[in-house]
Amino acid sequence: MPSRSSATPGLAQWLLIAALIIVADQLTKILVIGSFQLGDVRPVTGFFDLVRAHNYGAAFSFLHTASGWQRWFFMGLGTVAAVFIVWMLRRHGQQKLFAWALTLILGGAIGNVIDRAIHGYVVDFLQVHAGGWFFPAFNVADSAISIGAVLLVLDELRRVRRG
């Protein structure tokens, strides 16, 4: 196994960052649950509100109205994804952009799995809107997953340009 310099993040550092994302996600959700009733909306700016929404589905409320099986499906999917990501981080933790992407996705996935395990749904509370158009409510975990996905695309584009 190749040796790593102390400046190269190892698995423990990536897992610590993922843990910080999970903590930030869960703390913000606890604050929302303690301060908002389901459906409450508090305008912050002309295009941003704090809300309390429960998402029983996945991104953009996909399968939100299914009969309940989706809770277990998405918990299982998130858990399998987390195990796979940890395995990938273990193998590729020295590839910083790739590892950052995976770490953000890992933290977000686990944050939402925790919600499903505790509540049966994901707590969303960030709402962006303009001109009568509303983006689906989201949370810190969703933000981390989205940023991680963008970083994965950027990493792949860099890899293709080098090749």
C-alpha positions in Angstrom: 0.0 0.0 0.0 1.5 3.4 -0.9 2.4 5.7 1.9 0.6 8.9 2.4 2.0 12.2 3.5 0.4 13.8 6.5 -1.0 16.5 4.2 -3.1 13.9 2.4 -6.5 13.4 4.1 -7.1 9.8 5.1 -10.4 8.0 5.7 -10.6 9.3 9.3 -10.5 13.0 8.1 -13.2 12.4 5.5 -15.4 10.6 8.0 -15.0 13.5 10.5 -16.1 16.0 7.8 -19.1 13.8 7.0 -19.9 13.6 10.8 -19.8 17.4 11.0 -22.3 17.6 8.1 -24.6 15.1 9.9 -24.4 17.1 13.1 -25.2 20.4 11.3 -28.1 18.7 9.5 -29.6 17.2 12.6 -29.1 20.3 14.8 -30.9 22.5 12.2 -33.7 20.0 12.0 -34.1 19.9 15.8 -34.3 23.7 15.8 -37.0 23.6 13.1 -39.0 20.9 14.8 -38.8 22.8 18.1 -39.8 26.2 16.5 -42.2 25.4 13.7 -45.4 23.5 13.3 -45.9 21.5 10.1 -46.7 23.9 7.3 -45.4 27.0 9.1 -43.7 29.6 6.8 -41.5 32.4 8.0 -40.3 34.8 5.3 -36.6 35.7 5.5 -36.2 37.6 2.2 -38.3 38.3 -0.8 -37.1 35.0 -2.3 -36.3 32.8 0.7 -38.4 31.4 3.5 -37.9 29.1 6.5 -40.7 26.4 6.5 -41.4 23.1 8.1 -42.2 20.4 5.6 -42.1 16.6 5.9 -41.0 14.6 2.8 -42.0 11.0 2.8 -40.4 10.5 -0.6 -37.0 11.3 -2.1 -35.7 14.3 -4.0 -38.4 16.7 -5.3 -40.9 14.6 -3.2 -40.6 11.6 -5.6 -42.8 8.8 -4.1 -44.0 11.2 -1.4 -47.5 9.7 -1.6 -46.6 6.0 -1.8 -48.1 3.8 0.9 -45.1 3.8 3.3 -42.8 1.2 1.8 -40.6 4.0 0.5 -39.4 4.8 4.0 -37.7 1.4 4.2 -36.5 1.5 0.6 -34.8 4.9 1.0 -33.3 3.9 4.3 -31.9 0.8 2.8 -30.7 2.7 -0.3 -29.1 5.4 1.8 -27.3 2.8 4.0 -26.0 0.8 1.0 -24.8 4.1 -0.6 -23.1 5.0 2.6 -21.2 1.7 2.8 -20.2 2.0 -0.8 -19.0 5.6 -0.3 -16.9 4.7 2.7 -15.3 1.9 0.6 -14.7 4.4 -2.2 -13.2 6.9 0.2 -10.9 4.2 1.6 -9.6 3.5 -1.9 -9.6 7.0 -3.3 -9.3 9.4 -0.3 -6.1 10.9 -1.8 -8.1 12.3 -4.8 -9.3 15.5 -3.0 -12.1 16.7 -5.2 -13.5 13.2 -5.6 -13.2 12.6 -1.9 -14.9 15.9 -1.1 -17.8 15.0 -3.4 -18.2 11.6 -1.8 -17.9 13.0 1.7 -20.6 15.6 1.1 -22.9 13.0 -0.3 -22.1 10.6 2.6 -23.0 13.2 5.2 -26.2 14.2 3.5 -27.3 10.6 2.9 -26.8 9.6 6.5 -28.5 12.8 7.7 -31.6 11.9 5.7 -31.4 8.2 6.7 -31.4 9.3 10.4 -34.6 11.4 9.7 -36.3 8.4 8.1 -35.3 6.1 11.0 -36.5 8.5 13.7 -39.5 10.2 12.1 -40.5 8.2 9.1 -39.9 11.2 6.8 -37.2 13.8 6.1 -37.6 17.2 7.7 -37.2 20.0 5.1 -37.1 23.7 6.0 -35.3 25.8 3.4 -37.6 27.3 0.7 -36.5 29.3 -2.3 -39.0 31.1 -4.6 -39.4 33.8 -7.2 -42.3 35.1 -9.2 -44.8 32.6 -7.9 -42.4 29.7 -8.6 -41.4 27.6 -5.5 -38.4 25.2 -5.5 -39.2 22.2 -3.3 -38.2 22.7 0.3 -34.8 21.1 1.2 -32.4 20.9 4.1 -28.7 20.8 5.0 -28.3 17.2 4.0 -30.0 17.8 0.6 -27.6 20.8 0.1 -24.6 18.6 0.9 -25.8 15.9 -1.5 -26.4 18.5 -4.3 -23.0 20.1 -3.9 -21.3 16.7 -3.8 -23.1 15.7 -7.0 -21.8 18.9 -8.7 -18.3 18.2 -7.5 -18.5 14.7 -8.9 -19.4 16.1 -12.3 -16.5 18.6 -12.0 -14.1 15.9 -11.0 -15.2 13.7 -14.0 -14.9 16.7 -16.4 -11.3 17.3 -15.1 -10.5 13.7 -15.4 -11.8 13.6 -19.0 -9.8 16.7 -20.0 -6.6 15.2 -18.6 -7.2 12.0 -20.5 
